[in-house]
Amino acid sequence: MALLQRLLSSEKIKREEVDEPCEEVEEGQPNNPYTEILLLQHHTDIVRILLRISDKRFVSAGDDSRAVIWDIQTGQRIAVLTGHSHPITCLLHLQATGPGGQGGPLIISGSPDKQIRIWNADTGACLHILSDHGASVRCLQMLSDELVCAGGENVSLWNRHGQMLHCIKSCANDDYVSLMIAVKNERIVTAAGKDLIAYRLDQGRDNTSSRLVEIKQMDLHREAILSLCVISTSCFASGSVDGTIIIWAASTLQATKKITAVADGEAINNRFSHSIQAMLCVQERYVFAGTGYGFFAFDVSTDKEKIVVQKRRAHLSKITCLGLACGGEFLATCSEDKCLRLWGRKPSGDPWQDGVALTPMERFTGVSSSELNSPSSGVWEPALLGECCAHGGSVQGFLDFDHEGIVTCGADGLVIIWKNWEMQKVRRNQAVQKLLAHWDGVV
């Protein structure tokens, strides 16, 4: 019997089980640190992408064909990147290279308008407009500081200076390449519909002769793949709309595990209610998956399928993305129900749990690694610690800025910075102290 079938269903999943009550947040939200917000308004359509480019800046992009660089502390709009004629579907950040960072940090954007644009990440100036590939672009993946791969109607290889090195025109099927990850030994894995295709990077003698070579097609999924996740140098995972997660060996590209949310991949009530919308790996061992309205985490290091964390009903609608926040203290889940929710453990007063936890999973669960990994340990269910609701539509993306705060974007065209009130209190106190130190009068 499949792992999630045991946990999410009995012999047949009944409708009333799917419609179980959704947990409500505690009144006053005493455990939610994100209680101050900045509403950033510039986009005129759905904002789908957020990209962190430094400790103080991030980029938002979406269906209005523009990208905006923002300051995380003040919410100031630094630059607006315009030029695409269709929605921006992907963003990538390249760090500065060369002595003293002479290469300069870059932002790369892709779009169905058959353009890839390279921007100066500091000023927002457009440096290159790339169109030699002649096809729609849906995803971007960095292979090195110098090489970038783009996927869409075809797969193309570029250097950071805008030179196309190779382009593979044909794909395995009529679907666009929508997802792409880099894995072991200079390989990339692409997802197009329900198929995975792996390519090897052949490095030439110079930076202009590198090329991609297709090495394997993997077609074990029966429905469209919605998420890809690198677990470690040895394995990666793919998740599909029918609730199936497959773990692959990076060296052999063979499937090693298959985890299914529902028996035989069948839809519940004529819909795929446990589709894998998002995945996240923690400590190269625990894979979190947003499945339907809930989420779970399983341990890939064990021979047996082992769920370590589970929340069957986390939202009123499907989860769109998830990620750790505040150094692993929270798991943040975003949803079509217009909310971001924070999950974790409630403060216990236990000094080990509240002050000595070393790993992200220990910090998140409050459980020691030895106990969490014990074969006899049960499934840990996190508590709802906070809810961030200010969007007027589906929450599409999420960024963590550590103790500074978090950022969300949505179908309402808004970008929202959720400030950590404790950090803001410290800054206000510091500002007052600075004013008083320079005050000549009597206070």
C-alpha positions as CSV (number, residue, x, y, z in Angstrom):
1,M,0.0,0.0,0.0
2,A,1.3,3.4,-0.9
3,L,2.7,5.6,1.8
4,L,0.3,8.5,1.5
5,Q,-2.6,6.1,0.9
6,R,-2.1,4.8,4.4
7,L,-2.0,8.3,5.8
8,L,-4.4,10.2,3.7
9,S,-7.0,7.6,3.0
10,S,-8.6,4.4,4.2
11,E,-9.6,1.8,1.7
12,K,-11.5,4.5,-0.2
13,I,-11.2,8.2,0.6
14,K,-14.6,9.6,1.4
15,R,-15.8,13.0,0.5
16,E,-16.3,14.1,4.1
17,E,-12.6,13.3,4.8
18,V,-11.5,15.6,2.0
19,D,-13.7,18.3,3.4
20,E,-12.5,18.0,7.0
21,P,-12.4,21.3,8.9
22,C,-9.4,23.7,8.3
23,E,-7.6,24.8,11.5
24,E,-8.2,28.4,12.5
25,V,-5.4,30.7,13.8
26,E,-5.3,31.6,17.5
27,E,-7.0,34.9,18.3
28,G,-4.5,37.7,18.4
29,Q,-1.8,35.5,16.7
30,P,0.7,35.7,19.7
31,N,3.2,33.5,17.8
32,N,3.2,35.4,14.5
33,P,6.1,37.8,14.2
34,Y,5.0,39.3,10.9
35,T,2.4,41.8,12.0
36,E,3.6,45.0,10.2
37,I,3.2,45.2,6.4
38,L,4.3,47.3,3.4
39,L,2.0,47.2,0.3
40,L,4.1,47.6,-2.8
41,Q,2.0,48.7,-5.8
42,H,3.4,49.0,-9.3
43,H,2.4,45.9,-11.2
44,T,-0.9,46.0,-13.2
45,D,-1.5,42.2,-13.5
46,I,-0.8,38.9,-11.7
47,V,2.6,38.8,-10.0
48,R,3.9,35.2,-10.1
49,I,7.7,35.4,-9.4
50,L,9.8,36.7,-6.6
51,L,13.6,36.5,-6.7
52,R,16.0,37.5,-3.9
53,I,19.1,39.1,-5.4
54,S,20.9,40.3,-2.2
55,D,20.4,40.7,1.5
56,K,18.5,44.0,0.9
57,R,16.9,43.6,-2.6
58,F,14.5,41.4,-4.5
59,V,12.8,41.3,-7.8
60,S,9.1,40.7,-8.7
61,A,7.7,39.9,-12.1
62,G,4.5,38.6,-13.7
63,D,1.9,38.9,-16.3
64,D,2.3,42.7,-16.9
65,S,5.6,42.0,-18.8
66,R,7.7,44.0,-16.4
67,A,10.0,43.2,-13.5
68,V,10.6,45.5,-10.5
69,I,13.6,45.7,-8.2
70,W,12.6,46.6,-4.6
71,D,14.4,47.4,-1.3
72,I,13.3,45.0,1.4
73,Q,13.8,47.4,4.3
74,T,12.0,50.5,3.0
75,G,9.9,49.0,0.2
76,Q,11.4,51.6,-2.2
77,R,11.2,50.8,-5.9
78,I,14.8,50.8,-7.2
79,A,14.2,50.1,-10.9
80,V,11.6,48.9,-13.3
81,L,12.7,46.5,-16.0
82,T,10.6,46.9,-19.1
83,G,10.9,45.6,-22.6
84,H,9.2,42.2,-22.8
85,S,5.9,42.2,-24.7
86,H,4.5,39.1,-23.0
87,P,4.3,37.9,-19.4
88,I,7.6,37.2,-17.7
89,T,7.7,33.5,-16.9
90,C,11.1,33.1,-15.3
91,L,13.9,35.0,-13.5
92,L,17.5,34.1,-12.7
93,H,20.2,35.9,-10.8
94,L,23.9,35.6,-11.6
95,Q,26.5,36.9,-9.1
96,A,29.3,39.2,-10.1
97,T,32.4,37.5,-11.5
98,G,36.0,38.3,-12.1
99,P,38.5,40.3,-9.9
100,G,36.6,42.8,-7.8
101,G,33.3,41.6,-9.3
102,Q,34.1,43.2,-12.7
103,G,31.5,41.0,-14.4
104,G,28.7,42.7,-12.4
105,P,25.6,41.0,-10.9
106,L,23.0,40.1,-13.5
107,I,19.2,39.5,-13.7
108,I,18.1,37.3,-16.6
109,S,14.4,37.2,-17.6
110,G,12.5,34.9,-20.0
111,S,9.2,35.2,-21.7
112,P,6.8,33.7,-24.3
113,D,7.7,36.7,-26.5
114,K,10.8,34.6,-27.6
115,Q,13.2,36.9,-25.9
116,I,15.7,36.4,-23.1
117,R,16.8,39.7,-21.6
118,I,19.9,40.3,-19.5
119,W,19.8,43.2,-17.0
120,N,22.3,44.9,-14.7
121,A,21.1,43.9,-11.2
122,D,22.4,47.1,-9.7
123,T,20.9,49.7,-12.1
124,G,18.2,47.8,-13.9
125,A,19.7,48.7,-17.3
126,C,19.1,46.2,-20.1
127,L,22.5,44.9,-21.3
128,H,21.5,42.2,-23.9
129,I,18.3,41.1,-25.8
130,L,18.6,37.5,-26.9
131,S,16.5,36.0,-29.6
132,D,18.7,33.6,-31.5
133,H,16.8,30.6,-30.0
134,G,13.6,31.8,-31.7
135,A,11.2,30.2,-29.2
136,S,9.1,30.8,-26.1
137,V,11.0,30.6,-22.8
138,R,9.4,29.1,-19.6
139,C,12.3,28.4,-17.3
140,L,16.0,29.3,-16.7
141,Q,18.7,27.3,-14.9
142,M,22.2,28.4,-13.9
143,L,24.9,25.8,-14.7
144,S,27.9,27.8,-13.6
145,D,28.8,31.5,-13.1
146,E,29.3,31.7,-16.8
147,L,26.6,29.4,-18.3
148,V,22.8,29.5,-18.3
149,C,20.3,27.1,-19.8
150,A,16.8,28.2,-21.0
151,G,13.8,25.9,-21.6
152,G,10.5,26.3,-23.4
153,E,9.7,25.3,-26.9
154,N,13.4,24.2,-27.1
155,V,16.4,24.0,-24.8
156,S,19.2,26.5,-25.3
157,L,22.6,27.1,-23.7
158,W,24.0,30.6,-23.2
159,N,27.0,32.3,-21.7
160,R,26.5,35.4,-19.4
161,H,27.6,37.7,-22.2
162,G,24.5,36.8,-24.3
163,Q,26.1,34.4,-26.8
164,M,24.1,31.3,-27.6
165,L,26.3,28.2,-27.5
166,H,23.9,25.5,-28.5
167,C,20.2,25.0,-29.1
168,I,18.2,21.7,-29.2
169,K,15.2,22.4,-31.4
170,S,13.1,19.3,-30.8
171,C,11.7,17.9,-27.6
172,A,10.2,14.5,-26.7
173,N,6.6,15.6,-27.1
174,D,4.6,18.7,-28.0
175,D,4.7,20.0,-24.4
176,Y,6.9,23.0,-23.5
177,V,9.7,22.5,-21.1
178,S,8.3,24.1,-17.9
179,L,10.7,23.1,-15.2
180,M,14.5,22.6,-15.1
181,I,17.1,21.7,-12.4
182,A,20.8,21.1,-12.4
183,V,22.0,17.8,-11.0
184,K,25.3,15.9,-10.5
185,N,28.1,15.8,-13.1
186,E,27.1,18.9,-15.0
187,R,23.7,17.5,-16.0
188,I,20.3,19.2,-16.2
189,V,16.9,17.6,-16.0
190,T,13.9,19.1,-17.7
191,A,10.2,18.5,-17.3
192,A,7.9,18.7,-20.3
193,G,4.3,17.5,-19.7
194,K,4.7,14.1,-18.0
195,D,8.2,13.4,-19.3
196,L,11.7,14.1,-17.9
197,I,14.7,14.5,-20.2
198,A,18.3,14.6,-18.9
199,Y,21.1,16.4,-20.7
200,R,24.8,16.4,-20.2
201,L,26.9,19.5,-20.6
202,D,29.9,18.9,-22.8
203,Q,32.5,21.6,-22.0
204,G,34.5,22.7,-25.0
205,R,38.1,24.0,-25.0
206,D,36.8,27.5,-24.6
207,N,33.7,29.3,-23.4
208,T,32.2,29.3,-26.9
209,S,32.1,25.6,-27.8
210,S,30.1,24.1,-25.0
211,R,27.0,22.1,-25.9
212,L,24.2,20.0,-24.5
213,V,23.8,16.3,-25.2
214,E,20.6,14.4,-24.5
215,I,21.4,11.3,-22.5
216,K,18.1,9.9,-21.3
217,Q,14.3,10.3,-21.4
218,M,12.4,9.2,-18.2
219,D,8.7,8.6,-18.7
220,L,7.4,6.9,-15.4
221,H,4.9,9.7,-14.6
222,R,1.4,9.2,-15.9
223,E,0.3,12.8,-15.5
224,A,1.9,16.2,-15.9
225,I,4.9,17.0,-13.7
226,L,4.3,20.1,-11.6
227,S,7.5,20.3,-9.5
228,L,11.2,19.3,-9.5
229,C,13.4,19.3,-6.4
230,V,17.2,18.7,-5.9
231,I,17.6,16.7,-2.7
232,S,21.4,16.2,-2.7
233,T,24.2,15.5,-5.1
234,S,23.0,11.9,-5.2
235,C,19.3,12.3,-5.9
236,F,16.4,14.5,-7.0
237,A,12.6,14.3,-6.9
238,S,9.8,14.9,-9.3
239,G,6.1,15.4,-8.4
240,S,3.1,15.2,-10.7
241,V,-0.6,16.2,-10.8
242,D,-1.8,12.7,-9.9
243,G,-0.1,12.9,-6.5
244,T,3.0,10.8,-7.4
245,I,6.5,11.6,-6.2
246,I,9.4,9.8,-7.8
247,I,12.9,9.8,-6.3
248,W,15.7,9.5,-8.9
249,A,19.4,8.6,-8.6
250,A,21.4,11.5,-10.1
251,S,24.2,9.3,-11.3
252,T,22.2,6.6,-13.0
253,L,18.9,8.5,-13.7
254,Q,17.0,5.5,-12.4
255,A,14.0,5.7,-10.2
256,T,14.7,4.5,-6.6
257,K,11.4,5.2,-4.9
258,K,7.8,6.0,-5.8
259,I,5.4,7.6,-3.4
260,T,1.7,7.9,-4.3
261,A,-0.9,10.1,-2.6
262,V,-3.9,8.1,-3.8
263,A,-4.2,4.5,-5.0
264,D,-3.4,4.0,-8.7
265,G,-3.2,7.8,-9.2
266,E,-7.0,8.1,-9.3
267,A,-8.6,11.5,-8.9
268,I,-11.0,12.0,-6.0
269,N,-14.4,13.3,-6.9
270,N,-13.2,13.6,-10.6
271,R,-10.4,16.0,-9.8
272,F,-6.7,15.6,-8.8
273,S,-7.1,16.7,-5.2
274,H,-3.7,15.6,-4.1
275,S,-1.5,17.0,-6.9
276,I,2.0,17.8,-5.9
277,Q,2.2,21.6,-6.5
278,A,5.5,22.3,-4.7
279,M,8.4,20.6,-3.1
280,L,11.2,21.7,-0.8
281,C,14.2,19.8,0.5
282,V,15.7,20.3,4.0
283,Q,19.1,19.1,5.1
284,E,19.5,16.9,2.0
285,R,17.2,14.4,3.6
286,Y,13.6,15.6,4.3
287,V,11.4,16.4,1.3
288,F,8.4,18.7,2.0
289,A,5.6,18.4,-0.5
290,G,2.5,20.6,-0.9
291,T,-0.2,18.2,-1.9
292,G,-3.7,19.4,-2.5
293,Y,-4.8,21.5,0.5
294,G,-2.2,20.0,2.9
295,F,1.5,19.1,3.1
296,F,3.8,16.4,4.4
297,A,7.5,15.7,4.7
298,F,9.2,12.3,4.3
299,D,12.7,11.0,5.0
300,V,14.4,9.9,1.8
301,S,17.4,8.5,3.6
302,T,15.6,5.4,4.9
303,D,14.9,2.2,2.9
304,K,11.3,2.3,4.1
305,E,8.8,5.0,3.3
306,K,8.7,7.2,6.4
307,I,6.5,10.3,6.9
308,V,7.9,12.6,9.6
309,V,5.6,15.6,9.3
310,Q,2.1,15.8,8.1
311,K,-0.8,18.3,7.9
312,R,-3.7,17.0,5.9
313,R,-5.8,20.2,5.7
314,A,-3.6,23.3,6.0
315,H,-5.6,25.6,3.7
316,L,-9.1,26.1,2.3
317,S,-7.7,25.9,-1.2
318,K,-4.7,24.3,-2.9
319,I,-1.2,25.2,-1.8
320,T,0.8,27.1,-4.4
321,C,4.2,27.2,-2.8
322,L,6.0,26.5,0.5
323,G,9.3,27.3,2.2
324,L,11.1,27.7,5.5
325,A,11.2,31.1,7.1
326,C,13.0,32.8,10.0
327,G,15.9,30.3,10.1
328,G,13.7,27.3,9.9
329,E,11.5,28.3,12.8
330,F,8.4,28.3,10.5
331,L,7.2,26.5,7.5
332,A,5.4,29.0,5.3
333,T,2.6,27.7,3.0
334,C,0.9,29.9,0.3
335,S,-2.5,29.1,-1.1
336,E,-5.2,30.0,-3.6
337,D,-7.3,30.9,-0.5
338,K,-5.4,34.3,-0.5
339,C,-3.4,33.5,2.7
340,L,0.1,32.6,3.7
341,R,0.2,30.4,6.8
342,L,3.0,29.8,9.3
343,W,3.5,26.3,10.8
344,G,5.7,25.1,13.5
345,R,5.8,24.3,17.2
346,K,4.3,26.5,19.9
347,P,6.8,27.9,22.5
348,S,7.1,25.2,25.2
349,G,9.3,26.6,27.9
350,D,11.7,23.7,27.3
351,P,15.2,25.3,27.2
352,W,16.4,22.6,24.7
353,Q,13.6,23.2,22.4
354,D,13.6,27.0,22.6
355,G,17.3,27.7,22.6
356,V,19.6,24.8,21.7
357,A,18.1,23.3,18.5
358,L,20.8,23.0,15.9
359,T,19.3,21.9,12.6
360,P,16.4,23.5,10.7
361,M,14.2,20.4,11.3
362,E,15.0,20.5,15.1
363,R,14.2,24.2,15.1
364,F,11.0,23.6,13.2
365,T,9.7,20.6,15.1
366,G,11.3,21.0,18.5
367,V,12.2,17.3,18.3
368,S,15.8,16.1,18.4
369,S,17.2,14.5,15.3
370,S,17.7,11.1,17.0
371,E,14.0,11.1,18.0
372,L,12.8,12.4,14.7
373,N,14.7,9.7,12.8
374,S,13.8,6.8,15.1
375,P,11.8,4.1,13.3
376,S,9.4,4.0,16.2
377,S,8.6,7.7,16.2
378,G,5.2,8.8,15.0
379,V,4.2,11.5,12.5
380,W,4.6,15.0,13.9
381,E,1.8,17.4,13.2
382,P,2.8,21.1,13.3
383,A,0.6,23.8,14.9
384,L,-0.8,26.8,13.1
385,L,1.2,29.8,14.5
386,G,0.2,32.6,12.2
387,E,-1.7,33.7,9.2
388,C,-0.8,36.6,6.8
389,C,-3.9,37.6,4.9
390,A,-3.9,40.8,2.9
391,H,-4.0,39.7,-0.7
392,G,-7.2,39.9,-2.8
393,G,-6.4,36.8,-4.8
394,S,-4.3,33.7,-4.8
395,V,-0.9,34.0,-3.2
396,Q,1.6,33.1,-6.0
397,G,5.0,33.4,-4.5
398,F,7.0,33.7,-1.3
399,L,10.5,34.9,-0.2
400,D,12.2,34.6,3.1
401,F,14.5,37.4,4.3
402,D,15.5,35.8,7.6
403,H,14.7,38.0,10.6
404,E,13.9,41.0,8.4
405,G,10.6,39.6,7.2
406,I,9.0,37.7,4.4
407,V,7.6,38.8,1.0
408,T,4.5,37.5,-0.9
409,C,3.1,38.3,-4.3
410,G,-0.4,37.5,-5.7
411,A,-3.0,37.4,-8.4
412,D,-4.2,40.8,-7.2
413,G,-1.0,42.4,-8.6
414,L,0.3,43.3,-5.1
415,V,3.7,42.6,-3.6
416,I,3.6,42.6,0.2
417,I,6.5,42.8,2.7
418,W,5.5,41.3,6.0
419,K,7.8,42.9,8.6
420,N,9.1,41.1,11.7
421,W,7.7,43.4,14.4
422,E,10.6,42.6,16.8
423,M,13.2,43.8,14.3
424,Q,11.1,46.9,13.6
425,K,10.9,47.6,17.3
426,V,14.7,47.4,17.7
427,R,15.2,49.8,14.7
428,R,12.7,52.3,16.1
429,N,14.4,52.2,19.4
430,Q,17.8,52.7,17.8
431,A,16.5,55.6,15.8
432,V,15.1,57.3,18.9
433,Q,18.4,56.8,20.8
434,K,20.2,58.3,17.9
435,L,18.0,61.4,17.9
436,L,18.3,61.8,21.7
437,A,22.1,61.5,21.4
438,H,22.2,64.5,19.1
439,W,19.5,66.5,21.0
440,D,20.9,69.6,22.6
441,G,17.9,70.5,24.6
442,V,16.5,69.1,27.8
443,V,14.6,65.9,27.4
